[in-house]
Amino acid sequence: MHIGIIGCGQLARMLAQAGAPIGATFSFVVEPGADPTPVKGLGQQTPLRDCMTPAELYAALDNPSVITVEKEHVDVPLLEALSAFCRVAPNPQAVHITQNRSREKNFLNQLGIPTVGFAQADSEQALRTAAQQIGFPIIIKSEEAGYDGKNQWRIRSQADLDTFCAAQQHSALDLVVEQWVSFQAEVSMVAARNTQGEKTFYALTENRHQNGILLTSRVPAPHGSEALSQKAQHYLNTLLDALNYVGVLAMECFILGDQLLVNELAPRVHNSGHWTQQGSNTSQFENHVRAILGMPLGQADLRHHAAMVNLLGIEASAGQVASPQTTLHWYDKTCKPGRKVGHINIQDECGKTVDDKLNALLGVLYHEQTDA
């Protein structure tokens, strides 16, 4: 059971760590400029070169039985070409849809899954027209390659828009313009589907961001409800079947009253699902491996209250995680401002204990207090 992963970051690392105990082996594609340190010692590393054919890449990966991805921004034609040699999961169509915000939102709406109001803009005039139709404030995002708050701009007024347009005069405009909504909370749900169509769904998770980067996750979601959880499962179930999806799929949403508006999809294991490593019987990483190999899925039930805090360019000392309720996951990456270098999972049967631990960690690590 050999798996090739396109990517060599922390998600590839945690996939390999979860897959090894169930008999899977791994090799990794190192894309130009990527840091392979997180997967050191976990399998063969293959640098991706421009002159390399799909057949050569497949052979260099040691002829895997399945190839998967750790991010959506990959070469879809390469995935399609590799499909001639082995299963690619998730399939290239799912990656193609989810790597472009306009395609993704149109696909969601075609399935009857609600999103915020939006419009595509490929020129300054189209951008100004979209802003007028949607109404300020708006969020402008690049159609592709935007993550962790990058390539996203909040525009509050016509003056803000004029400034933005002036700054973008010599840039290609492939943008999506989104309605700003005053949501009660940001939540996500992770699900897995295997080759036989078996599915499992993890608990609705409430997320807090800092400068567009995920800072904390908490389960059960404090602003969640059984109705919202069921709605999220329905949306994900629809997506998994429509895409004939194999692997883990993550869905980020806004809670707006009794509505659940889908913001983004990720065709991979997801940062907001890291709590599953200690908080569930089977982590999202193990279930992704199981799904793409055609194995039965493991139980995804929430074992107890859980939370996760990201380490964004900072280290945690042994003393800060020296308790039975906390577990440090370090990625072996060099610390840089805002860079995800690790995370800490918190778990306990008592919700207040989890919240207290989370608040204490935020106070020590980021010198702040929050209600999580």
C-alpha positions as CSV (number, residue, x, y, z in Angstrom):
1,M,0.0,0.0,0.0
2,H,2.2,2.8,-1.3
3,I,1.0,6.4,-1.6
4,G,2.5,9.2,-3.5
5,I,1.8,12.7,-2.1
6,I,2.1,15.8,-4.2
7,G,3.5,18.1,-1.5
8,C,6.0,17.9,1.4
9,G,4.6,20.2,4.1
10,Q,3.0,19.5,7.5
11,L,-0.2,17.9,6.0
12,A,1.9,15.4,4.1
13,R,3.9,14.8,7.3
14,M,0.8,14.1,9.3
15,L,-0.7,11.9,6.6
16,A,2.4,9.7,6.6
17,Q,2.6,9.6,10.4
18,A,-1.1,8.4,10.5
19,G,-0.7,6.0,7.6
20,A,2.4,4.1,8.8
21,P,0.7,2.2,11.7
22,I,-2.0,0.8,9.2
23,G,0.7,-0.4,6.8
24,A,0.9,2.4,4.3
25,T,4.2,3.7,2.9
26,F,4.8,7.1,1.3
27,S,6.8,9.1,-1.2
28,F,6.6,12.8,-1.7
29,V,6.8,15.2,-4.6
30,V,8.9,18.3,-3.7
31,E,7.7,21.2,-5.9
32,P,10.2,24.0,-6.8
33,G,10.9,26.2,-3.8
34,A,9.2,23.9,-1.3
35,D,10.8,23.0,2.0
36,P,10.9,19.2,2.4
37,T,12.0,19.3,6.1
38,P,8.6,18.3,7.5
39,V,8.6,14.9,5.7
40,K,12.3,14.1,6.3
41,G,12.7,10.4,7.2
42,L,9.0,9.6,6.3
43,G,9.6,8.4,2.7
44,Q,11.4,9.1,-0.5
45,Q,11.5,12.7,-1.7
46,T,11.2,13.4,-5.5
47,P,12.0,16.9,-6.8
48,L,9.6,17.9,-9.5
49,R,11.5,19.1,-12.6
50,D,10.0,20.9,-15.7
51,C,11.4,18.3,-18.0
52,M,10.0,15.3,-16.1
53,T,7.2,13.4,-17.8
54,P,4.3,11.9,-15.9
55,A,5.7,8.4,-16.5
56,E,9.0,9.5,-15.1
57,L,7.4,11.1,-12.0
58,Y,5.3,8.0,-11.4
59,A,8.4,5.8,-11.5
60,A,10.4,8.2,-9.3
61,L,7.6,8.0,-6.7
62,D,8.2,4.2,-6.7
63,N,5.0,3.3,-8.6
64,P,2.4,4.2,-6.0
65,S,-1.0,2.5,-5.9
66,V,-2.6,5.9,-5.4
67,I,-1.6,9.5,-5.6
68,T,-3.1,12.3,-3.4
69,V,-2.5,16.0,-2.7
70,E,-1.9,18.1,0.4
71,K,-3.1,21.3,-1.2
72,E,-5.5,22.4,-4.0
73,H,-3.1,24.6,-5.8
74,V,-1.4,21.9,-7.9
75,D,-1.1,21.2,-11.7
76,V,-4.4,19.7,-12.7
77,P,-3.2,18.5,-16.1
78,L,-0.4,16.6,-14.3
79,L,-3.0,14.9,-12.0
80,E,-5.0,13.9,-15.1
81,A,-1.9,12.5,-16.7
82,L,-1.0,10.6,-13.6
83,S,-4.5,9.1,-13.6
84,A,-3.3,6.8,-16.5
85,F,-0.9,5.1,-14.1
86,C,-2.9,4.8,-10.8
87,R,-5.9,6.2,-8.9
88,V,-5.6,9.9,-8.1
89,A,-7.7,10.8,-5.1
90,P,-9.4,13.2,-4.8
91,N,-10.0,13.2,-8.5
92,P,-8.6,16.0,-10.7
93,Q,-12.1,17.4,-11.4
94,A,-12.6,18.1,-7.6
95,V,-9.2,19.8,-7.4
96,H,-10.0,21.8,-10.5
97,I,-13.3,23.1,-9.1
98,T,-12.0,23.9,-5.6
99,Q,-8.8,25.7,-6.7
100,N,-10.8,28.6,-8.2
101,R,-13.2,30.6,-6.1
102,S,-15.6,31.5,-8.9
103,R,-15.8,27.9,-10.2
104,E,-16.3,26.7,-6.6
105,K,-19.1,29.1,-5.7
106,N,-20.9,28.5,-9.0
107,F,-20.7,24.7,-8.4
108,L,-22.0,25.1,-4.9
109,N,-25.0,27.2,-6.1
110,Q,-25.7,24.8,-8.9
111,L,-26.1,22.1,-6.2
112,G,-28.5,24.3,-4.2
113,I,-25.8,25.0,-1.5
114,P,-26.0,28.7,-0.4
115,T,-23.0,31.1,-0.4
116,V,-22.7,34.8,0.2
117,G,-23.6,36.9,-2.8
118,F,-20.7,37.2,-5.2
119,A,-19.6,38.3,-8.7
120,Q,-16.6,37.6,-10.9
121,A,-14.5,40.5,-12.1
122,D,-11.8,40.4,-14.8
123,S,-11.5,44.1,-15.4
124,E,-11.7,47.4,-13.4
125,Q,-15.1,48.1,-14.9
126,A,-16.4,44.7,-14.0
127,L,-15.1,45.2,-10.5
128,R,-16.8,48.6,-10.1
129,T,-20.0,47.2,-11.4
130,A,-19.9,44.3,-9.0
131,A,-19.3,46.6,-6.1
132,Q,-22.2,48.8,-7.0
133,Q,-24.5,45.8,-7.4
134,I,-23.5,44.0,-4.2
135,G,-23.1,47.2,-2.1
136,F,-20.3,48.1,0.4
137,P,-18.7,46.7,2.4
138,I,-17.3,44.0,0.1
139,I,-14.5,41.5,0.2
140,I,-12.3,41.2,-2.9
141,K,-10.3,38.0,-3.4
142,S,-8.1,36.6,-6.0
143,E,-9.8,33.8,-7.9
144,E,-6.8,31.5,-7.2
145,A,-3.8,31.2,-5.0
146,G,-5.3,33.0,-2.0
147,Y,-4.9,31.3,1.4
148,D,-4.3,32.3,5.0
149,G,-5.5,35.8,4.3
150,K,-3.3,36.4,1.3
151,N,-4.7,38.1,-1.8
152,Q,-7.8,39.3,0.1
153,W,-9.0,42.9,0.6
154,R,-11.8,44.3,2.7
155,I,-13.3,47.3,0.9
156,R,-15.5,49.5,3.0
157,S,-16.3,52.4,0.7
158,Q,-16.1,53.9,-2.7
159,A,-12.8,55.6,-1.6
160,D,-11.4,52.3,-0.6
161,L,-12.3,50.9,-4.0
162,D,-10.7,53.8,-5.9
163,T,-7.5,53.3,-3.9
164,F,-7.6,49.5,-4.6
165,C,-8.1,50.1,-8.4
166,A,-5.3,52.6,-8.5
167,A,-2.9,50.1,-6.9
168,Q,-4.0,47.3,-9.2
169,Q,-3.6,49.3,-12.5
170,H,-0.8,47.1,-13.8
171,S,-2.0,43.8,-12.4
172,A,-4.1,41.1,-14.0
173,L,-7.6,41.2,-12.6
174,D,-9.0,37.8,-12.0
175,L,-11.1,38.5,-8.9
176,V,-14.2,37.4,-7.1
177,V,-16.2,40.1,-5.3
178,E,-18.1,38.9,-2.2
179,Q,-20.8,40.4,-0.1
180,W,-19.7,41.2,3.5
181,V,-21.9,39.4,6.0
182,S,-22.0,40.1,9.7
183,F,-21.8,36.4,10.8
184,Q,-22.2,35.0,14.3
185,A,-19.3,32.5,13.9
186,E,-17.0,30.8,11.4
187,V,-17.4,27.0,11.4
188,S,-16.1,24.1,9.4
189,M,-16.8,20.4,9.0
190,V,-14.6,17.6,7.7
191,A,-15.9,14.5,6.0
192,A,-14.4,11.4,4.4
193,R,-15.6,9.2,1.6
194,N,-13.9,6.0,0.5
195,T,-13.8,4.2,-2.9
196,Q,-16.9,2.2,-2.0
197,G,-18.9,5.3,-1.2
198,E,-18.8,4.8,2.6
199,K,-18.8,8.2,4.4
200,T,-18.1,9.6,7.8
201,F,-18.5,13.1,9.2
202,Y,-16.6,14.9,12.0
203,A,-18.1,17.3,14.5
204,L,-19.0,20.9,13.5
205,T,-16.0,23.0,14.5
206,E,-15.9,26.7,15.4
207,N,-12.8,28.6,14.2
208,R,-11.2,31.9,15.1
209,H,-8.7,33.6,12.7
210,Q,-5.9,36.1,13.2
211,N,-5.0,38.2,10.2
212,G,-6.7,35.7,8.0
213,I,-4.9,32.7,9.4
214,L,-6.6,30.1,11.6
215,L,-5.7,30.6,15.2
216,T,-8.0,28.3,17.2
217,S,-10.6,25.6,16.6
218,R,-13.1,24.4,19.2
219,V,-15.4,21.4,19.3
220,P,-18.3,21.1,19.9
221,A,-18.8,24.5,18.2
222,P,-20.1,26.9,20.8
223,H,-22.4,28.7,18.3
224,G,-23.4,25.4,16.7
225,S,-26.6,23.4,17.0
226,E,-27.9,20.1,16.0
227,A,-29.8,21.7,13.1
228,L,-26.7,23.5,11.8
229,S,-24.7,20.3,12.1
230,Q,-27.3,18.3,10.2
231,K,-27.3,21.1,7.5
232,A,-23.6,20.9,7.2
233,Q,-23.7,17.1,6.9
234,H,-26.3,17.5,4.2
235,Y,-24.2,19.9,2.2
236,L,-21.1,17.8,2.5
237,N,-23.0,14.6,1.6
238,T,-24.3,16.3,-1.5
239,L,-20.8,17.5,-2.5
240,L,-19.2,14.1,-1.9
241,D,-21.6,12.3,-4.1
242,A,-21.7,15.0,-6.8
243,L,-17.9,15.0,-7.1
244,N,-17.6,11.2,-6.8
245,Y,-15.2,12.2,-4.1
246,V,-12.6,9.9,-2.5
247,G,-10.7,11.2,0.5
248,V,-11.2,13.9,3.1
249,L,-13.1,17.1,2.1
250,A,-13.3,20.2,4.3
251,M,-16.0,22.8,4.1
252,E,-15.8,26.3,5.8
253,C,-19.0,28.2,6.5
254,F,-20.5,31.3,8.1
255,I,-23.3,31.0,10.7
256,L,-25.8,33.7,9.9
257,G,-28.9,33.2,12.1
258,D,-30.3,29.9,11.2
259,Q,-28.4,29.9,7.9
260,L,-25.2,28.2,7.0
261,L,-23.4,29.9,4.1
262,V,-20.5,28.0,2.6
263,N,-17.4,30.1,2.2
264,E,-14.7,27.7,0.9
265,L,-13.9,24.0,0.2
266,A,-10.6,22.3,0.6
267,P,-10.0,18.9,-1.2
268,R,-7.7,17.6,1.4
269,V,-7.1,17.3,5.2
270,H,-7.6,20.6,6.8
271,N,-6.1,22.7,9.6
272,S,-9.5,23.0,11.4
273,G,-9.5,19.2,11.6
274,H,-6.3,18.8,13.5
275,W,-8.2,18.4,16.8
276,T,-9.2,14.9,15.5
277,Q,-5.8,13.6,16.2
278,Q,-6.7,13.4,19.9
279,G,-10.3,14.3,19.9
280,S,-11.7,11.5,17.7
281,N,-11.3,7.7,17.6
282,T,-9.8,8.1,14.1
283,S,-8.1,11.2,12.9
284,Q,-8.8,13.0,9.6
285,F,-5.3,11.9,8.5
286,E,-5.9,8.2,9.1
287,N,-9.3,8.4,7.5
288,H,-7.9,10.1,4.4
289,V,-5.4,7.3,4.0
290,R,-8.1,4.7,4.6
291,A,-10.4,6.3,2.1
292,I,-8.0,6.6,-0.8
293,L,-6.7,3.0,-0.2
294,G,-10.3,1.7,-0.3
295,M,-10.2,0.5,3.3
296,P,-13.2,0.8,5.7
297,L,-13.3,4.1,7.4
298,G,-12.6,4.5,11.1
299,Q,-15.1,6.0,13.6
300,A,-15.2,9.8,13.6
301,D,-17.2,10.3,16.8
302,L,-16.2,13.2,19.0
303,R,-14.6,11.5,22.1
304,H,-14.7,14.6,24.3
305,H,-14.4,18.3,24.3
306,A,-11.4,19.4,22.2
307,A,-9.6,22.5,20.9
308,M,-6.6,23.3,18.8
309,V,-4.3,26.4,18.8
310,N,-1.9,27.0,15.9
311,L,1.7,28.0,16.6
312,L,2.1,30.9,14.1
313,G,5.9,31.6,13.9
314,I,6.4,30.8,17.6
315,E,7.6,27.8,19.6
316,A,6.0,26.3,22.7
317,S,8.1,25.3,25.6
318,A,7.8,21.9,27.3
319,G,6.3,23.6,30.3
320,Q,3.5,25.1,28.3
321,V,2.3,21.7,27.1
322,A,3.1,19.7,30.2
323,S,-0.3,18.5,31.1
324,P,-2.4,15.4,30.3
325,Q,-4.9,17.6,28.4
326,T,-2.4,19.0,25.9
327,T,-0.4,17.5,23.0
328,L,2.2,19.3,20.9
329,H,2.5,18.6,17.2
330,W,5.7,20.2,15.8
331,Y,6.4,20.3,12.1
332,D,10.2,20.7,12.1
333,K,9.9,24.0,10.2
334,T,12.0,27.1,10.8
335,C,10.0,29.8,12.7
336,K,9.1,32.8,10.5
337,P,6.4,35.4,11.4
338,G,2.9,34.0,10.7
339,R,4.2,30.7,9.5
340,K,2.4,27.6,10.7
341,V,5.2,25.7,12.5
342,G,3.1,23.5,14.8
343,H,-0.1,23.2,16.8
344,I,-1.3,22.1,20.2
345,N,-4.3,19.9,20.8
346,I,-6.3,20.2,24.0
347,Q,-8.8,17.5,25.1
348,D,-10.8,16.8,28.2
349,E,-14.2,15.5,29.2
350,C,-15.0,18.9,30.8
351,G,-15.7,21.7,28.4
352,K,-14.7,24.4,30.9
353,T,-11.3,22.7,31.4
354,V,-10.7,22.8,27.6
355,D,-11.7,26.5,27.5
356,D,-9.5,27.4,30.4
357,K,-6.5,25.6,28.9
358,L,-7.1,27.3,25.6
359,N,-7.3,30.7,27.2
360,A,-4.2,30.1,29.2
361,L,-2.2,29.0,26.2
362,L,-3.4,32.1,24.2
363,G,-2.4,34.3,27.1
364,V,1.1,32.8,27.3
365,L,1.8,32.3,23.6
366,Y,0.0,35.4,22.1
367,H,-0.4,37.6,25.3
368,E,-4.1,37.7,24.9
369,Q,-7.3,36.3,26.4
370,T,-10.3,35.1,24.5
371,D,-13.5,33.3,25.1
372,A,-12.3,30.8,22.4
